[in-house]
Amino acid sequence: MQATLLRSGMVIYHNENLFLTHKVAHRTPGNKRGFIQAKLRNLRTGALIELKFSSNDELDRVILEEVEMQYLYSDTNTLHFMNLKTFEQIDLSKENV
């Protein structure tokens, strides 16, 4: 999608990371070209950064699906969860959680 379509609450993939968009503003300074200024939260690290995109930049929008899971137990480096609807079990490393 084009950067001009970016809105608050959208998730994008940029520089091999997922970012949640907090604030988006279209800026047109004087006689220069306009740009999109966005405050983004890195979903992996939690860091809040501010980036500028040109109006022509292409962004990769990501649609995430939330699934309710129940914590079951943990091993040395792994946490085990179960999907409450399908009863499917998944394992996640402690680093990812």
Kinemage of the C-alpha trace (Angstrom):
@kinemage 1
@onewidth
@group {chain A} dominant
@subgroup {mainchain}
@vectorlist {calphas} color= white
{ca met a 1} P 0.000 0.000 0.000
{ca gln a 2} L 1.110 3.584 -0.462
{ca ala a 3} L 2.368 5.514 2.558
{ca thr a 4} L -0.485 8.015 2.135
{ca leu a 5} L -2.947 5.250 3.115
{ca leu a 6} L -1.225 4.628 6.470
{ca arg a 7} L -3.560 5.142 9.452
{ca ser a 8} L -3.327 4.777 13.231
{ca gly a 9} L -3.788 1.196 14.435
{ca met a 10} L -2.375 -0.429 11.277
{ca val a 11} L 0.504 -2.909 11.492
{ca ile a 12} L 3.273 -2.694 8.885
{ca tyr a 13} L 6.379 -4.728 8.061
{ca his a 14} L 9.424 -2.447 7.724
{ca asn a 15} L 13.149 -3.278 7.989
{ca glu a 16} L 12.393 -6.903 8.955
{ca asn a 17} L 10.259 -5.838 11.945
{ca leu a 18} L 6.558 -5.465 12.691
{ca phe a 19} L 5.406 -1.990 13.741
{ca leu a 20} L 2.090 -0.802 15.176
{ca thr a 21} L 1.173 2.682 13.936
{ca his a 22} L 0.328 5.104 16.749
{ca lys a 23} L 0.182 8.489 15.081
{ca val a 24} L 0.266 9.533 11.418
{ca ala a 25} L 0.572 13.059 10.039
{ca his a 26} L 0.851 14.332 6.462
{ca arg a 27} L 3.325 17.209 6.334
{ca thr a 28} L 3.851 19.694 3.482
{ca pro a 29} L 6.669 22.096 4.436
{ca gly a 30} L 6.596 25.268 2.294
{ca asn a 31} L 7.495 24.613 -1.319
{ca lys a 32} L 9.017 21.165 -0.658
{ca arg a 33} L 7.434 17.785 -1.339
{ca gly a 34} L 5.031 16.380 1.203
{ca phe a 35} L 5.872 13.430 3.407
{ca ile a 36} L 4.208 11.152 5.925
{ca gln a 37} L 5.494 11.335 9.505
{ca ala a 38} L 4.553 8.332 11.630
{ca lys a 39} L 5.096 7.236 15.239
{ca leu a 40} L 5.525 3.476 15.276
{ca arg a 41} L 5.936 0.911 18.060
{ca asn a 42} L 8.170 -2.057 17.353
{ca leu a 43} L 6.097 -5.099 18.334
{ca arg a 44} L 9.188 -7.162 19.153
{ca thr a 45} L 11.130 -4.703 21.328
{ca gly a 46} L 8.379 -2.283 22.364
{ca ala a 47} L 10.487 0.713 21.301
{ca leu a 48} L 8.639 3.781 19.994
{ca ile a 49} L 10.256 5.377 16.926
{ca glu a 50} L 9.396 8.138 14.513
{ca leu a 51} L 9.856 7.585 10.752
{ca lys a 52} L 9.285 9.702 7.659
{ca phe a 53} L 7.985 8.229 4.420
{ca ser a 54} L 7.730 9.886 1.043
{ca ser a 55} L 4.213 9.992 -0.440
{ca asn a 56} L 5.352 7.512 -3.121
{ca asp a 57} L 6.824 4.933 -0.710
{ca glu a 58} L 5.268 1.471 -0.717
{ca leu a 59} L 4.624 -0.158 2.676
{ca asp a 60} L 3.800 -3.768 3.494
{ca arg a 61} L 0.624 -3.881 5.562
{ca val a 62} L 0.217 -6.850 7.884
{ca ile a 63} L -3.105 -8.146 9.168
{ca leu a 64} L -2.774 -9.942 12.485
{ca glu a 65} L -5.270 -12.371 13.915
{ca glu a 66} L -5.761 -12.611 17.655
{ca val a 67} L -6.415 -16.071 19.056
{ca glu a 68} L -7.264 -16.790 22.673
{ca met a 69} L -4.793 -19.283 24.089
{ca gln a 70} L -4.420 -20.972 27.456
{ca tyr a 71} L -1.014 -21.379 29.097
{ca leu a 72} L -0.366 -25.053 29.853
{ca tyr a 73} L 3.195 -25.514 31.135
{ca ser a 74} L 6.840 -24.649 30.487
{ca asp a 75} L 10.008 -26.605 29.809
{ca thr a 76} L 13.563 -25.328 30.067
{ca asn a 77} L 13.305 -22.783 27.205
{ca thr a 78} L 9.803 -23.406 25.874
{ca leu a 79} L 6.284 -22.338 26.865
{ca his a 80} L 3.316 -24.465 25.787
{ca phe a 81} L -0.092 -22.986 24.920
{ca met a 82} L -3.422 -24.420 23.731
{ca asn a 83} L -5.962 -22.846 21.372
{ca leu a 84} L -9.267 -22.831 23.281
{ca lys a 85} L -11.394 -23.415 20.168
{ca thr a 86} L -9.446 -26.069 18.260
{ca phe a 87} L -7.433 -27.492 21.200
{ca glu a 88} L -4.326 -27.270 19.031
{ca gln a 89} L -1.138 -26.889 21.058
{ca ile a 90} L 1.779 -24.644 20.110
{ca asp a 91} L 5.228 -24.171 21.596
{ca leu a 92} L 6.958 -20.787 21.840
{ca ser a 93} L 10.441 -20.027 23.068
{ca lys a 94} L 10.703 -17.876 26.168
{ca glu a 95} L 12.624 -15.277 24.122
{ca asn a 96} L 9.654 -14.779 21.768
{ca val a 97} L 7.141 -14.401 24.572
